[in-house]
């Protein structure tokens, strides 16, 4: 893969990112999201790869052993992941073990790991732990988290940025 290689997972936040990326040229994007692939394939010389695996229709994405094995063949400049919940003690959490596992594999393959999440996911719980929060470089969100969450992000070394009108800016 070249210098503009990335991964986008399933989720509404990464769908917004895919829409913004429609303006970019000659990207190589790997995804397990049917929506991301449909948004980016066939435009501006992009190369788009859809992971195989078990299709989870509620997520419109592929998961499982096959997807994880395929991920082992890639090295990403940047990976943008969504999360179901964020705990100030545990980090990034998921309701699905398959999603948590896939996110963890992706995190280990990316030079730069970005999490995208709405503020309503701060402080809630889900049963499955995703990537080690110390691997996350940036969190893009819409509203400042509470103090305990900010302390956790600082401890983990996560740069928090706020998205407004489609553009992230520093906290």
Chimera marker file (.cmm) of the C-alpha trace (Angstrom):
<marker_set name="trace">
<marker id="1" x="0.000" y="0.000" z="0.000" r="1" g="1" b="0" radius="0.5"/>
<marker id="2" x="1.155" y="3.575" z="-0.662" r="1" g="1" b="0" radius="0.5"/>
<marker id="3" x="1.117" y="6.850" z="1.270" r="1" g="1" b="0" radius="0.5"/>
<marker id="4" x="-2.631" y="7.452" z="1.273" r="1" g="1" b="0" radius="0.5"/>
<marker id="5" x="-3.814" y="4.112" z="2.597" r="1" g="1" b="0" radius="0.5"/>
<marker id="6" x="-6.487" y="3.823" z="5.190" r="1" g="1" b="0" radius="0.5"/>
<marker id="7" x="-9.160" y="1.811" z="6.882" r="1" g="1" b="0" radius="0.5"/>
<marker id="8" x="-12.709" y="2.900" z="7.687" r="1" g="1" b="0" radius="0.5"/>
<marker id="9" x="-15.041" y="0.670" z="9.674" r="1" g="1" b="0" radius="0.5"/>
<marker id="10" x="-18.829" y="0.532" z="9.885" r="1" g="1" b="0" radius="0.5"/>
<marker id="11" x="-20.802" y="3.264" z="11.599" r="1" g="1" b="0" radius="0.5"/>
<marker id="12" x="-22.454" y="6.599" z="11.029" r="1" g="1" b="0" radius="0.5"/>
<marker id="13" x="-19.352" y="8.595" z="11.967" r="1" g="1" b="0" radius="0.5"/>
<marker id="14" x="-17.151" y="6.773" z="9.479" r="1" g="1" b="0" radius="0.5"/>
<marker id="15" x="-19.881" y="7.150" z="6.846" r="1" g="1" b="0" radius="0.5"/>
<marker id="16" x="-19.515" y="10.937" z="7.246" r="1" g="1" b="0" radius="0.5"/>
<marker id="17" x="-15.750" y="10.593" z="6.840" r="1" g="1" b="0" radius="0.5"/>
<marker id="18" x="-16.243" y="8.563" z="3.652" r="1" g="1" b="0" radius="0.5"/>
<marker id="19" x="-18.452" y="11.327" z="2.239" r="1" g="1" b="0" radius="0.5"/>
<marker id="20" x="-15.700" y="13.888" z="2.916" r="1" g="1" b="0" radius="0.5"/>
<marker id="21" x="-13.124" y="11.610" z="1.284" r="1" g="1" b="0" radius="0.5"/>
<marker id="22" x="-15.068" y="11.624" z="-1.997" r="1" g="1" b="0" radius="0.5"/>
<marker id="23" x="-13.106" y="14.789" z="-2.839" r="1" g="1" b="0" radius="0.5"/>
<marker id="24" x="-9.719" y="13.060" z="-2.421" r="1" g="1" b="0" radius="0.5"/>
<marker id="25" x="-7.828" y="11.413" z="-5.263" r="1" g="1" b="0" radius="0.5"/>
<marker id="26" x="-6.071" y="8.086" z="-5.616" r="1" g="1" b="0" radius="0.5"/>
<marker id="27" x="-6.746" y="6.771" z="-2.140" r="1" g="1" b="0" radius="0.5"/>
<marker id="28" x="-6.466" y="3.134" z="-1.219" r="1" g="1" b="0" radius="0.5"/>
<marker id="29" x="-9.190" y="2.349" z="1.288" r="1" g="1" b="0" radius="0.5"/>
<marker id="30" x="-9.939" y="-0.929" z="3.009" r="1" g="1" b="0" radius="0.5"/>
<marker id="31" x="-13.241" y="-1.324" z="4.802" r="1" g="1" b="0" radius="0.5"/>
<marker id="32" x="-15.627" y="-3.840" z="6.222" r="1" g="1" b="0" radius="0.5"/>
<marker id="33" x="-18.500" y="-1.405" z="5.555" r="1" g="1" b="0" radius="0.5"/>
<marker id="34" x="-20.714" y="-1.848" z="2.524" r="1" g="1" b="0" radius="0.5"/>
<marker id="35" x="-21.680" y="1.837" z="2.751" r="1" g="1" b="0" radius="0.5"/>
<marker id="36" x="-18.076" y="3.092" z="2.811" r="1" g="1" b="0" radius="0.5"/>
<marker id="37" x="-17.184" y="0.936" z="-0.181" r="1" g="1" b="0" radius="0.5"/>
<marker id="38" x="-20.213" y="2.149" z="-2.152" r="1" g="1" b="0" radius="0.5"/>
<marker id="39" x="-19.365" y="5.784" z="-1.334" r="1" g="1" b="0" radius="0.5"/>
<marker id="40" x="-15.713" y="5.665" z="-2.407" r="1" g="1" b="0" radius="0.5"/>
<marker id="41" x="-15.485" y="3.033" z="-5.155" r="1" g="1" b="0" radius="0.5"/>
<marker id="42" x="-15.120" y="4.133" z="-8.746" r="1" g="1" b="0" radius="0.5"/>
<marker id="43" x="-14.314" y="7.814" z="-8.176" r="1" g="1" b="0" radius="0.5"/>
<marker id="44" x="-11.131" y="9.884" z="-8.440" r="1" g="1" b="0" radius="0.5"/>
<marker id="45" x="-8.898" y="6.896" z="-9.101" r="1" g="1" b="0" radius="0.5"/>
<marker id="46" x="-9.530" y="5.396" z="-5.674" r="1" g="1" b="0" radius="0.5"/>
<marker id="47" x="-8.752" y="1.759" z="-4.984" r="1" g="1" b="0" radius="0.5"/>
<marker id="48" x="-11.290" y="0.293" z="-2.565" r="1" g="1" b="0" radius="0.5"/>
<marker id="49" x="-11.135" y="-3.129" z="-0.908" r="1" g="1" b="0" radius="0.5"/>
<marker id="50" x="-14.090" y="-4.740" z="0.896" r="1" g="1" b="0" radius="0.5"/>
<marker id="51" x="-13.111" y="-7.312" z="3.500" r="1" g="1" b="0" radius="0.5"/>
<marker id="52" x="-14.741" y="-10.698" z="3.291" r="1" g="1" b="0" radius="0.5"/>
<marker id="53" x="-16.250" y="-12.442" z="6.253" r="1" g="1" b="0" radius="0.5"/>
<marker id="54" x="-19.649" y="-12.883" z="7.780" r="1" g="1" b="0" radius="0.5"/>
<marker id="55" x="-22.088" y="-10.144" z="6.816" r="1" g="1" b="0" radius="0.5"/>
<marker id="56" x="-23.898" y="-8.628" z="9.774" r="1" g="1" b="0" radius="0.5"/>
<marker id="57" x="-26.898" y="-7.004" z="8.149" r="1" g="1" b="0" radius="0.5"/>
<marker id="58" x="-27.686" y="-4.778" z="11.154" r="1" g="1" b="0" radius="0.5"/>
<marker id="59" x="-24.226" y="-3.176" z="10.778" r="1" g="1" b="0" radius="0.5"/>
<marker id="60" x="-24.030" y="-3.520" z="6.968" r="1" g="1" b="0" radius="0.5"/>
<marker id="61" x="-20.521" y="-4.837" z="7.387" r="1" g="1" b="0" radius="0.5"/>
<marker id="62" x="-18.333" y="-7.911" z="7.385" r="1" g="1" b="0" radius="0.5"/>
<marker id="63" x="-16.770" y="-9.418" z="10.500" r="1" g="1" b="0" radius="0.5"/>
<marker id="64" x="-15.200" y="-12.572" z="11.838" r="1" g="1" b="0" radius="0.5"/>
<marker id="65" x="-12.190" y="-14.760" z="11.197" r="1" g="1" b="0" radius="0.5"/>
<marker id="66" x="-11.996" y="-14.170" z="7.436" r="1" g="1" b="0" radius="0.5"/>
<marker id="67" x="-12.051" y="-10.366" z="7.800" r="1" g="1" b="0" radius="0.5"/>
<marker id="68" x="-9.432" y="-10.483" z="10.546" r="1" g="1" b="0" radius="0.5"/>
<marker id="69" x="-7.129" y="-12.729" z="8.490" r="1" g="1" b="0" radius="0.5"/>
<marker id="70" x="-7.402" y="-10.379" z="5.531" r="1" g="1" b="0" radius="0.5"/>
<marker id="71" x="-6.527" y="-7.393" z="7.736" r="1" g="1" b="0" radius="0.5"/>
<marker id="72" x="-3.213" y="-9.042" z="8.621" r="1" g="1" b="0" radius="0.5"/>
<marker id="73" x="-2.074" y="-8.435" z="5.022" r="1" g="1" b="0" radius="0.5"/>
<marker id="74" x="-2.411" y="-4.636" z="5.273" r="1" g="1" b="0" radius="0.5"/>
<marker id="75" x="-0.469" y="-1.786" z="6.841" r="1" g="1" b="0" radius="0.5"/>
<marker id="76" x="-2.460" y="1.443" z="7.140" r="1" g="1" b="0" radius="0.5"/>
<marker id="77" x="-1.236" y="5.015" z="7.242" r="1" g="1" b="0" radius="0.5"/>
<marker id="78" x="-4.443" y="5.886" z="9.068" r="1" g="1" b="0" radius="0.5"/>
<marker id="79" x="-7.390" y="3.945" z="10.433" r="1" g="1" b="0" radius="0.5"/>
<marker id="80" x="-10.627" y="5.630" z="11.452" r="1" g="1" b="0" radius="0.5"/>
<marker id="81" x="-12.800" y="3.588" z="13.759" r="1" g="1" b="0" radius="0.5"/>
<marker id="82" x="-16.105" y="4.108" z="15.468" r="1" g="1" b="0" radius="0.5"/>
<marker id="83" x="-16.993" y="2.842" z="18.930" r="1" g="1" b="0" radius="0.5"/>
<marker id="84" x="-20.229" y="2.009" z="20.701" r="1" g="1" b="0" radius="0.5"/>
<marker id="85" x="-19.315" y="3.472" z="24.095" r="1" g="1" b="0" radius="0.5"/>
<marker id="86" x="-16.341" y="5.079" z="25.854" r="1" g="1" b="0" radius="0.5"/>
<marker id="87" x="-15.476" y="4.368" z="29.476" r="1" g="1" b="0" radius="0.5"/>
<marker id="88" x="-13.075" y="6.597" z="31.399" r="1" g="1" b="0" radius="0.5"/>
<marker id="89" x="-11.624" y="3.498" z="33.075" r="1" g="1" b="0" radius="0.5"/>
<marker id="90" x="-11.574" y="0.951" z="30.237" r="1" g="1" b="0" radius="0.5"/>
<marker id="91" x="-11.537" y="2.908" z="26.989" r="1" g="1" b="0" radius="0.5"/>
<marker id="92" x="-13.352" y="2.002" z="23.796" r="1" g="1" b="0" radius="0.5"/>
<marker id="93" x="-16.182" y="-0.491" z="24.156" r="1" g="1" b="0" radius="0.5"/>
<marker id="94" x="-18.479" y="-2.411" z="21.805" r="1" g="1" b="0" radius="0.5"/>
<marker id="95" x="-21.779" y="-4.251" z="22.021" r="1" g="1" b="0" radius="0.5"/>
<marker id="96" x="-20.537" y="-6.893" z="19.563" r="1" g="1" b="0" radius="0.5"/>
<marker id="97" x="-17.513" y="-9.123" z="20.222" r="1" g="1" b="0" radius="0.5"/>
<marker id="98" x="-16.904" y="-9.321" z="16.463" r="1" g="1" b="0" radius="0.5"/>
<marker id="99" x="-16.697" y="-5.521" z="16.204" r="1" g="1" b="0" radius="0.5"/>
<marker id="100" x="-14.370" y="-5.275" z="19.215" r="1" g="1" b="0" radius="0.5"/>
<marker id="101" x="-12.096" y="-7.957" z="17.754" r="1" g="1" b="0" radius="0.5"/>
<marker id="102" x="-11.970" y="-6.338" z="14.312" r="1" g="1" b="0" radius="0.5"/>
<marker id="103" x="-11.202" y="-2.896" z="15.781" r="1" g="1" b="0" radius="0.5"/>
<marker id="104" x="-8.398" y="-4.394" z="17.867" r="1" g="1" b="0" radius="0.5"/>
<marker id="105" x="-6.801" y="-6.021" z="14.820" r="1" g="1" b="0" radius="0.5"/>
<marker id="106" x="-7.060" y="-2.794" z="12.808" r="1" g="1" b="0" radius="0.5"/>
<marker id="107" x="-5.478" y="-0.790" z="15.648" r="1" g="1" b="0" radius="0.5"/>
<marker id="108" x="-2.397" y="-2.981" z="15.459" r="1" g="1" b="0" radius="0.5"/>
<marker id="109" x="-2.028" y="-2.368" z="11.715" r="1" g="1" b="0" radius="0.5"/>
<marker id="110" x="-2.267" y="1.458" z="11.656" r="1" g="1" b="0" radius="0.5"/>
<marker id="111" x="0.415" y="4.133" z="11.967" r="1" g="1" b="0" radius="0.5"/>
<marker id="112" x="-2.238" y="6.657" z="13.032" r="1" g="1" b="0" radius="0.5"/>
<marker id="113" x="-5.411" y="5.546" z="14.822" r="1" g="1" b="0" radius="0.5"/>
<marker id="114" x="-8.386" y="7.919" z="14.986" r="1" g="1" b="0" radius="0.5"/>
<marker id="115" x="-11.604" y="7.199" z="16.864" r="1" g="1" b="0" radius="0.5"/>
<marker id="116" x="-14.784" y="9.033" z="15.855" r="1" g="1" b="0" radius="0.5"/>
<marker id="117" x="-17.579" y="9.283" z="18.392" r="1" g="1" b="0" radius="0.5"/>
<marker id="118" x="-20.516" y="11.427" z="19.389" r="1" g="1" b="0" radius="0.5"/>
<marker id="119" x="-20.547" y="12.827" z="22.925" r="1" g="1" b="0" radius="0.5"/>
<marker id="120" x="-23.528" y="10.669" z="23.890" r="1" g="1" b="0" radius="0.5"/>
<marker id="121" x="-21.196" y="7.651" z="23.986" r="1" g="1" b="0" radius="0.5"/>
<marker id="122" x="-19.029" y="9.097" z="26.789" r="1" g="1" b="0" radius="0.5"/>
<marker id="123" x="-19.346" y="7.298" z="30.101" r="1" g="1" b="0" radius="0.5"/>
<marker id="124" x="-21.621" y="4.513" z="28.967" r="1" g="1" b="0" radius="0.5"/>
<marker id="125" x="-20.825" y="0.824" z="29.210" r="1" g="1" b="0" radius="0.5"/>
<marker id="126" x="-20.734" y="-2.046" z="26.742" r="1" g="1" b="0" radius="0.5"/>
<marker id="127" x="-19.485" y="-5.582" z="27.403" r="1" g="1" b="0" radius="0.5"/>
<marker id="128" x="-16.629" y="-5.925" z="24.893" r="1" g="1" b="0" radius="0.5"/>
<marker id="129" x="-13.297" y="-4.096" z="25.063" r="1" g="1" b="0" radius="0.5"/>
<marker id="130" x="-11.832" y="-2.769" z="21.819" r="1" g="1" b="0" radius="0.5"/>
<marker id="131" x="-8.368" y="-1.432" z="21.042" r="1" g="1" b="0" radius="0.5"/>
<marker id="132" x="-5.983" y="-0.450" z="23.801" r="1" g="1" b="0" radius="0.5"/>
<marker id="133" x="-6.670" y="3.281" z="24.277" r="1" g="1" b="0" radius="0.5"/>
<marker id="134" x="-2.910" y="3.952" z="24.380" r="1" g="1" b="0" radius="0.5"/>
<marker id="135" x="-2.824" y="3.054" z="20.657" r="1" g="1" b="0" radius="0.5"/>
<marker id="136" x="-5.342" y="5.795" z="19.796" r="1" g="1" b="0" radius="0.5"/>
<marker id="137" x="-3.783" y="9.044" z="18.616" r="1" g="1" b="0" radius="0.5"/>
<marker id="138" x="-6.880" y="11.211" z="18.130" r="1" g="1" b="0" radius="0.5"/>
<marker id="139" x="-10.528" y="11.245" z="19.147" r="1" g="1" b="0" radius="0.5"/>
<marker id="140" x="-12.832" y="13.339" z="16.986" r="1" g="1" b="0" radius="0.5"/>
<marker id="141" x="-16.096" y="14.212" z="18.687" r="1" g="1" b="0" radius="0.5"/>
<marker id="142" x="-18.781" y="16.892" z="18.739" r="1" g="1" b="0" radius="0.5"/>
<marker id="143" x="-18.732" y="18.106" z="22.364" r="1" g="1" b="0" radius="0.5"/>
<marker id="144" x="-16.173" y="18.304" z="25.158" r="1" g="1" b="0" radius="0.5"/>
<marker id="145" x="-16.231" y="15.321" z="27.490" r="1" g="1" b="0" radius="0.5"/>
<marker id="146" x="-16.519" y="15.625" z="31.270" r="1" g="1" b="0" radius="0.5"/>
<marker id="147" x="-13.431" y="16.133" z="33.400" r="1" g="1" b="0" radius="0.5"/>
<marker id="148" x="-12.914" y="12.452" z="34.320" r="1" g="1" b="0" radius="0.5"/>
<marker id="149" x="-13.000" y="11.513" z="30.648" r="1" g="1" b="0" radius="0.5"/>
<marker id="150" x="-10.559" y="14.297" z="29.737" r="1" g="1" b="0" radius="0.5"/>
<marker id="151" x="-8.154" y="13.027" z="32.423" r="1" g="1" b="0" radius="0.5"/>
<marker id="152" x="-8.349" y="9.534" z="30.930" r="1" g="1" b="0" radius="0.5"/>
<marker id="153" x="-7.695" y="10.818" z="27.410" r="1" g="1" b="0" radius="0.5"/>
<marker id="154" x="-4.675" y="12.757" z="28.731" r="1" g="1" b="0" radius="0.5"/>
<marker id="155" x="-3.395" y="9.656" z="30.563" r="1" g="1" b="0" radius="0.5"/>
<marker id="156" x="-3.730" y="7.582" z="27.396" r="1" g="1" b="0" radius="0.5"/>
<marker id="157" x="-2.115" y="10.270" z="25.213" r="1" g="1" b="0" radius="0.5"/>
<marker id="158" x="-5.205" y="10.884" z="23.082" r="1" g="1" b="0" radius="0.5"/>
<marker id="159" x="-5.542" y="14.248" z="21.328" r="1" g="1" b="0" radius="0.5"/>
<marker id="160" x="-9.208" y="15.321" z="21.421" r="1" g="1" b="0" radius="0.5"/>
<marker id="161" x="-10.525" y="17.313" z="18.460" r="1" g="1" b="0" radius="0.5"/>
<marker id="162" x="-13.986" y="18.710" z="17.843" r="1" g="1" b="0" radius="0.5"/>
<marker id="163" x="-15.762" y="18.437" z="14.516" r="1" g="1" b="0" radius="0.5"/>
<marker id="164" x="-17.778" y="21.455" z="13.442" r="1" g="1" b="0" radius="0.5"/>
<marker id="165" x="-19.276" y="21.909" z="10.003" r="1" g="1" b="0" radius="0.5"/>
<marker id="166" x="-17.374" y="18.880" z="8.752" r="1" g="1" b="0" radius="0.5"/>
<marker id="167" x="-13.952" y="20.110" z="9.913" r="1" g="1" b="0" radius="0.5"/>
<marker id="168" x="-12.151" y="18.923" z="13.074" r="1" g="1" b="0" radius="0.5"/>
<marker id="169" x="-10.319" y="21.478" z="15.230" r="1" g="1" b="0" radius="0.5"/>
<marker id="170" x="-8.121" y="21.159" z="18.306" r="1" g="1" b="0" radius="0.5"/>
<marker id="171" x="-9.498" y="21.202" z="21.830" r="1" g="1" b="0" radius="0.5"/>
<link id1="1" id2="2" r="1" g="1" b="0" radius="0.2"/>
<link id1="2" id2="3" r="1" g="1" b="0" radius="0.2"/>
<link id1="3" id2="4" r="1" g="1" b="0" radius="0.2"/>
<link id1="4" id2="5" r="1" g="1" b="0" radius="0.2"/>
<link id1="5" id2="6" r="1" g="1" b="0" radius="0.2"/>
<link id1="6" id2="7" r="1" g="1" b="0" radius="0.2"/>
<link id1="7" id2="8" r="1" g="1" b="0" radius="0.2"/>
<link id1="8" id2="9" r="1" g="1" b="0" radius="0.2"/>
<link id1="9" id2="10" r="1" g="1" b="0" radius="0.2"/>
<link id1="10" id2="11" r="1" g="1" b="0" radius="0.2"/>
<link id1="11" id2="12" r="1" g="1" b="0" radius="0.2"/>
<link id1="12" id2="13" r="1" g="1" b="0" radius="0.2"/>
<link id1="13" id2="14" r="1" g="1" b="0" radius="0.2"/>
<link id1="14" id2="15" r="1" g="1" b="0" radius="0.2"/>
<link id1="15" id2="16" r="1" g="1" b="0" radius="0.2"/>
<link id1="16" id2="17" r="1" g="1" b="0" radius="0.2"/>
<link id1="17" id2="18" r="1" g="1" b="0" radius="0.2"/>
<link id1="18" id2="19" r="1" g="1" b="0" radius="0.2"/>
<link id1="19" id2="20" r="1" g="1" b="0" radius="0.2"/>
<link id1="20" id2="21" r="1" g="1" b="0" radius="0.2"/>
<link id1="21" id2="22" r="1" g="1" b="0" radius="0.2"/>
<link id1="22" id2="23" r="1" g="1" b="0" radius="0.2"/>
<link id1="23" id2="24" r="1" g="1" b="0" radius="0.2"/>
<link id1="24" id2="25" r="1" g="1" b="0" radius="0.2"/>
<link id1="25" id2="26" r="1" g="1" b="0" radius="0.2"/>
<link id1="26" id2="27" r="1" g="1" b="0" radius="0.2"/>
<link id1="27" id2="28" r="1" g="1" b="0" radius="0.2"/>
<link id1="28" id2="29" r="1" g="1" b="0" radius="0.2"/>
<link id1="29" id2="30" r="1" g="1" b="0" radius="0.2"/>
<link id1="30" id2="31" r="1" g="1" b="0" radius="0.2"/>
<link id1="31" id2="32" r="1" g="1" b="0" radius="0.2"/>
<link id1="32" id2="33" r="1" g="1" b="0" radius="0.2"/>
<link id1="33" id2="34" r="1" g="1" b="0" radius="0.2"/>
<link id1="34" id2="35" r="1" g="1" b="0" radius="0.2"/>
<link id1="35" id2="36" r="1" g="1" b="0" radius="0.2"/>
<link id1="36" id2="37" r="1" g="1" b="0" radius="0.2"/>
<link id1="37" id2="38" r="1" g="1" b="0" radius="0.2"/>
<link id1="38" id2="39" r="1" g="1" b="0" radius="0.2"/>
<link id1="39" id2="40" r="1" g="1" b="0" radius="0.2"/>
<link id1="40" id2="41" r="1" g="1" b="0" radius="0.2"/>
<link id1="41" id2="42" r="1" g="1" b="0" radius="0.2"/>
<link id1="42" id2="43" r="1" g="1" b="0" radius="0.2"/>
<link id1="43" id2="44" r="1" g="1" b="0" radius="0.2"/>
<link id1="44" id2="45" r="1" g="1" b="0" radius="0.2"/>
<link id1="45" id2="46" r="1" g="1" b="0" radius="0.2"/>
<link id1="46" id2="47" r="1" g="1" b="0" radius="0.2"/>
<link id1="47" id2="48" r="1" g="1" b="0" radius="0.2"/>
<link id1="48" id2="49" r="1" g="1" b="0" radius="0.2"/>
<link id1="49" id2="50" r="1" g="1" b="0" radius="0.2"/>
<link id1="50" id2="51" r="1" g="1" b="0" radius="0.2"/>
<link id1="51" id2="52" r="1" g="1" b="0" radius="0.2"/>
<link id1="52" id2="53" r="1" g="1" b="0" radius="0.2"/>
<link id1="53" id2="54" r="1" g="1" b="0" radius="0.2"/>
<link id1="54" id2="55" r="1" g="1" b="0" radius="0.2"/>
<link id1="55" id2="56" r="1" g="1" b="0" radius="0.2"/>
<link id1="56" id2="57" r="1" g="1" b="0" radius="0.2"/>
<link id1="57" id2="58" r="1" g="1" b="0" radius="0.2"/>
<link id1="58" id2="59" r="1" g="1" b="0" radius="0.2"/>
<link id1="59" id2="60" r="1" g="1" b="0" radius="0.2"/>
<link id1="60" id2="61" r="1" g="1" b="0" radius="0.2"/>
<link id1="61" id2="62" r="1" g="1" b="0" radius="0.2"/>
<link id1="62" id2="63" r="1" g="1" b="0" radius="0.2"/>
<link id1="63" id2="64" r="1" g="1" b="0" radius="0.2"/>
<link id1="64" id2="65" r="1" g="1" b="0" radius="0.2"/>
<link id1="65" id2="66" r="1" g="1" b="0" radius="0.2"/>
<link id1="66" id2="67" r="1" g="1" b="0" radius="0.2"/>
<link id1="67" id2="68" r="1" g="1" b="0" radius="0.2"/>
<link id1="68" id2="69" r="1" g="1" b="0" radius="0.2"/>
<link id1="69" id2="70" r="1" g="1" b="0" radius="0.2"/>
<link id1="70" id2="71" r="1" g="1" b="0" radius="0.2"/>
<link id1="71" id2="72" r="1" g="1" b="0" radius="0.2"/>
<link id1="72" id2="73" r="1" g="1" b="0" radius="0.2"/>
<link id1="73" id2="74" r="1" g="1" b="0" radius="0.2"/>
<link id1="74" id2="75" r="1" g="1" b="0" radius="0.2"/>
<link id1="75" id2="76" r="1" g="1" b="0" radius="0.2"/>
<link id1="76" id2="77" r="1" g="1" b="0" radius="0.2"/>
<link id1="77" id2="78" r="1" g="1" b="0" radius="0.2"/>
<link id1="78" id2="79" r="1" g="1" b="0" radius="0.2"/>
<link id1="79" id2="80" r="1" g="1" b="0" radius="0.2"/>
<link id1="80" id2="81" r="1" g="1" b="0" radius="0.2"/>
<link id1="81" id2="82" r="1" g="1" b="0" radius="0.2"/>
<link id1="82" id2="83" r="1" g="1" b="0" radius="0.2"/>
<link id1="83" id2="84" r="1" g="1" b="0" radius="0.2"/>
<link id1="84" id2="85" r="1" g="1" b="0" radius="0.2"/>
<link id1="85" id2="86" r="1" g="1" b="0" radius="0.2"/>
<link id1="86" id2="87" r="1" g="1" b="0" radius="0.2"/>
<link id1="87" id2="88" r="1" g="1" b="0" radius="0.2"/>
<link id1="88" id2="89" r="1" g="1" b="0" radius="0.2"/>
<link id1="89" id2="90" r="1" g="1" b="0" radius="0.2"/>
<link id1="90" id2="91" r="1" g="1" b="0" radius="0.2"/>
<link id1="91" id2="92" r="1" g="1" b="0" radius="0.2"/>
<link id1="92" id2="93" r="1" g="1" b="0" radius="0.2"/>
<link id1="93" id2="94" r="1" g="1" b="0" radius="0.2"/>
<link id1="94" id2="95" r="1" g="1" b="0" radius="0.2"/>
<link id1="95" id2="96" r="1" g="1" b="0" radius="0.2"/>
<link id1="96" id2="97" r="1" g="1" b="0" radius="0.2"/>
<link id1="97" id2="98" r="1" g="1" b="0" radius="0.2"/>
<link id1="98" id2="99" r="1" g="1" b="0" radius="0.2"/>
<link id1="99" id2="100" r="1" g="1" b="0" radius="0.2"/>
<link id1="100" id2="101" r="1" g="1" b="0" radius="0.2"/>
<link id1="101" id2="102" r="1" g="1" b="0" radius="0.2"/>
<link id1="102" id2="103" r="1" g="1" b="0" radius="0.2"/>
<link id1="103" id2="104" r="1" g="1" b="0" radius="0.2"/>
<link id1="104" id2="105" r="1" g="1" b="0" radius="0.2"/>
<link id1="105" id2="106" r="1" g="1" b="0" radius="0.2"/>
<link id1="106" id2="107" r="1" g="1" b="0" radius="0.2"/>
<link id1="107" id2="108" r="1" g="1" b="0" radius="0.2"/>
<link id1="108" id2="109" r="1" g="1" b="0" radius="0.2"/>
<link id1="109" id2="110" r="1" g="1" b="0" radius="0.2"/>
<link id1="110" id2="111" r="1" g="1" b="0" radius="0.2"/>
<link id1="111" id2="112" r="1" g="1" b="0" radius="0.2"/>
<link id1="112" id2="113" r="1" g="1" b="0" radius="0.2"/>
<link id1="113" id2="114" r="1" g="1" b="0" radius="0.2"/>
<link id1="114" id2="115" r="1" g="1" b="0" radius="0.2"/>
<link id1="115" id2="116" r="1" g="1" b="0" radius="0.2"/>
<link id1="116" id2="117" r="1" g="1" b="0" radius="0.2"/>
<link id1="117" id2="118" r="1" g="1" b="0" radius="0.2"/>
<link id1="118" id2="119" r="1" g="1" b="0" radius="0.2"/>
<link id1="119" id2="120" r="1" g="1" b="0" radius="0.2"/>
<link id1="120" id2="121" r="1" g="1" b="0" radius="0.2"/>
<link id1="121" id2="122" r="1" g="1" b="0" radius="0.2"/>
<link id1="122" id2="123" r="1" g="1" b="0" radius="0.2"/>
<link id1="123" id2="124" r="1" g="1" b="0" radius="0.2"/>
<link id1="124" id2="125" r="1" g="1" b="0" radius="0.2"/>
<link id1="125" id2="126" r="1" g="1" b="0" radius="0.2"/>
<link id1="126" id2="127" r="1" g="1" b="0" radius="0.2"/>
<link id1="127" id2="128" r="1" g="1" b="0" radius="0.2"/>
<link id1="128" id2="129" r="1" g="1" b="0" radius="0.2"/>
<link id1="129" id2="130" r="1" g="1" b="0" radius="0.2"/>
<link id1="130" id2="131" r="1" g="1" b="0" radius="0.2"/>
<link id1="131" id2="132" r="1" g="1" b="0" radius="0.2"/>
<link id1="132" id2="133" r="1" g="1" b="0" radius="0.2"/>
<link id1="133" id2="134" r="1" g="1" b="0" radius="0.2"/>
<link id1="134" id2="135" r="1" g="1" b="0" radius="0.2"/>
<link id1="135" id2="136" r="1" g="1" b="0" radius="0.2"/>
<link id1="136" id2="137" r="1" g="1" b="0" radius="0.2"/>
<link id1="137" id2="138" r="1" g="1" b="0" radius="0.2"/>
<link id1="138" id2="139" r="1" g="1" b="0" radius="0.2"/>
<link id1="139" id2="140" r="1" g="1" b="0" radius="0.2"/>
<link id1="140" id2="141" r="1" g="1" b="0" radius="0.2"/>
<link id1="141" id2="142" r="1" g="1" b="0" radius="0.2"/>
<link id1="142" id2="143" r="1" g="1" b="0" radius="0.2"/>
<link id1="143" id2="144" r="1" g="1" b="0" radius="0.2"/>
<link id1="144" id2="145" r="1" g="1" b="0" radius="0.2"/>
<link id1="145" id2="146" r="1" g="1" b="0" radius="0.2"/>
<link id1="146" id2="147" r="1" g="1" b="0" radius="0.2"/>
<link id1="147" id2="148" r="1" g="1" b="0" radius="0.2"/>
<link id1="148" id2="149" r="1" g="1" b="0" radius="0.2"/>
<link id1="149" id2="150" r="1" g="1" b="0" radius="0.2"/>
<link id1="150" id2="151" r="1" g="1" b="0" radius="0.2"/>
<link id1="151" id2="152" r="1" g="1" b="0" radius="0.2"/>
<link id1="152" id2="153" r="1" g="1" b="0" radius="0.2"/>
<link id1="153" id2="154" r="1" g="1" b="0" radius="0.2"/>
<link id1="154" id2="155" r="1" g="1" b="0" radius="0.2"/>
<link id1="155" id2="156" r="1" g="1" b="0" radius="0.2"/>
<link id1="156" id2="157" r="1" g="1" b="0" radius="0.2"/>
<link id1="157" id2="158" r="1" g="1" b="0" radius="0.2"/>
<link id1="158" id2="159" r="1" g="1" b="0" radius="0.2"/>
<link id1="159" id2="160" r="1" g="1" b="0" radius="0.2"/>
<link id1="160" id2="161" r="1" g="1" b="0" radius="0.2"/>
<link id1="161" id2="162" r="1" g="1" b="0" radius="0.2"/>
<link id1="162" id2="163" r="1" g="1" b="0" radius="0.2"/>
<link id1="163" id2="164" r="1" g="1" b="0" radius="0.2"/>
<link id1="164" id2="165" r="1" g="1" b="0" radius="0.2"/>
<link id1="165" id2="166" r="1" g="1" b="0" radius="0.2"/>
<link id1="166" id2="167" r="1" g="1" b="0" radius="0.2"/>
<link id1="167" id2="168" r="1" g="1" b="0" radius="0.2"/>
<link id1="168" id2="169" r="1" g="1" b="0" radius="0.2"/>
<link id1="169" id2="170" r="1" g="1" b="0" radius="0.2"/>
<link id1="170" id2="171" r="1" g="1" b="0" radius="0.2"/>
</marker_set>
